Every structure is written in structure tokens, then in C-alpha cells.
Amino acid sequence: MYAIALLGNFTILFVIKTISSLHEPQYIFLSMLAATDVGLSLSTLPTVLNVFLLNHREIEFCSCLAQMFFIHTFSSIESAILLAMAFDRFVAIRNPLQYTVVLTPPRIIGMGLAAIVRGVVLMAPLPILLKRLSFCKDIILSHCYCYHPDVMKLACGPVRVNIIYGLFLVLCSFGVDSMFIVISYILILKTVLGIASRDGQLKALNTCVSHIFTVCIFYVPLIVLALIHRFGTFTSPLLHVTMANLFLFLTPVLNPLVYSLKSKQIRSAVQKIFKNRRNWLK
């Protein structure tokens, strides 16, 4: 799954960089999503491979905090990019003639930088707040990587501040992003229903299918995992591990597959590149 995730996302990045016809807002946002998925995969790669291949089941506390910071930061960035992609679809459907005027390269870069800055600023206090705590219980994590609620529950000191800040993070990043994504699609649906022809409606909605699927595979495991850590004291450990790995692997693995299969431009570009390479080798 790591091989599929890394190969697929690097392919998306290479194709978009190489093919000049793909230097459009929609595909620039897709390249940002692919880069974030690569970062998320590399953040967990060392510990996951250590656990499953080398049976090495220990991690230094500071390394655990660093990994936790990167996992949560890349997750926050991905959420913000999904919101930007929803805005991209809204502009493309609502006002297609102004599409390239509204989403200029400087604005797209600004949105990407804002996503990175927000993720870093919001997630930086997490390891700091955890480092002040003492850990006197059996320090056994539920997952093969360091996840904030999982690490926090092992502390023997007061964690009220950590819980409040964790809730603040969820509301300010994932909560706000998901709310605006829903609003974007309500406005998109309203615009689509105003299109006279049924073919036009289906064509407009078809451009959103890949993004809707990506939003679902990102947010559903994230929400379920958060609920398990909040209310699932008596749930099976297998459920914890399964949902944690779905959250970890599902998005980076499926995103490049979904966009490659659904986007004719991406699919054609990949075929063209491989065909040229094959001819060059001959």
C-alpha cells in the first residue's frame, strides 16, 4: 500500500509538472493534494515498517512527538486543500468564464501557503503540551504510529488543557473546512439545478465526483477514529487498529487512483508519457 501510495502520488506530480496543458487551477490543487499525501505517507513510514517488517515495537518519546506533529499537520493541510478544491469546483461551475481570472497562480499559491501555515501554527502546541506531562502507565500505543488522542490518554497527569486544545483544533481546522465544503456543494447544487438541460446538469456534477469521493474517504475514517477515541472505551482493539490504518492508508492510496481513472486528461497524459518512454527505450 505504501508502494501504491508513493508511486501513484509521485506519478500525479510528475505528470502535472511535465504536461503544460495540465497547468490549470484544478490540476495545481490536485498536485498539492498529491504532495500532501506523500508527506503524510512518509511521516508514518518509519514506524509502520519497523512494526510490521522488523517487529521493532518501540519509539523514543521525542521521535513520537515529532511524528505526531507531522501526521496532524499534513492532515490539517490536506483538509484545507480539499476545501480549496471545493472552491475551485464552485467557481468552475458557477462562473466558468471568470474561472482563470478568479483562480490566478498567485492566489492558488497563497491558498497553498495559507494551508501550510495554518497547519503548522495550529499543530505546533500539541507536542509542547504533551511534553509537560508525566507518563507513569504502561506506555503501549493502540496504533503503529503516534496519534495525539492515543498518546494523551497514557499520561497520568491532568490532561484537561490537552483535551480542550484538541477540541479547539478539530473545530478550527477540520470542522470549519468541512462546513465550508458542504456550503460549497449546496451552492454548486443550486447552480446545477438552474441549468436548463439534463445533460448539462450531469456534465457539471460529473466534474465533482472525484472530489466528493476524496472528501468522503478523508473525513469518514477521521470522524470515526475521533469518535472511537472519545467514546470507544469498551470497543475492540481491532476496531481501533482498523480505523487508524484506514485513516492512514485510504486517502494516499485511493486519491491518485480515483483521479487517474476519473480524469480523462490525467489518464491520457500518463499514457502519453509511458508511450514516449517506451518509444525512447526502443
Secondary structure, DSSP 8 states (H G I E B T S, - for coil): -HHHHHHHHHHHHHHHHH-GGG-SHHHHHHHHHHHHHHHHHHHHHHHHHHHHTS------HHHHHHHHHHHHHHHHHHHHHHHHHHHHHHHHHH-GGGHHHHS-HHHHHHHHHHHHHHHHHHHTHHHHHHHTS---S----SSSS--HHHHHTT-SS--HHHHHHHHHHHIIIIIHHHHHHHHHHHHHHHHHHT-SSHHHHHHHHHTTHHHHHHHHHHHHHHHHHHHHHHH-TTS-HHHHHHHHHHHHHHHHHHHHHHHHHH-HHHHHHHHHHHHHHHHHH-
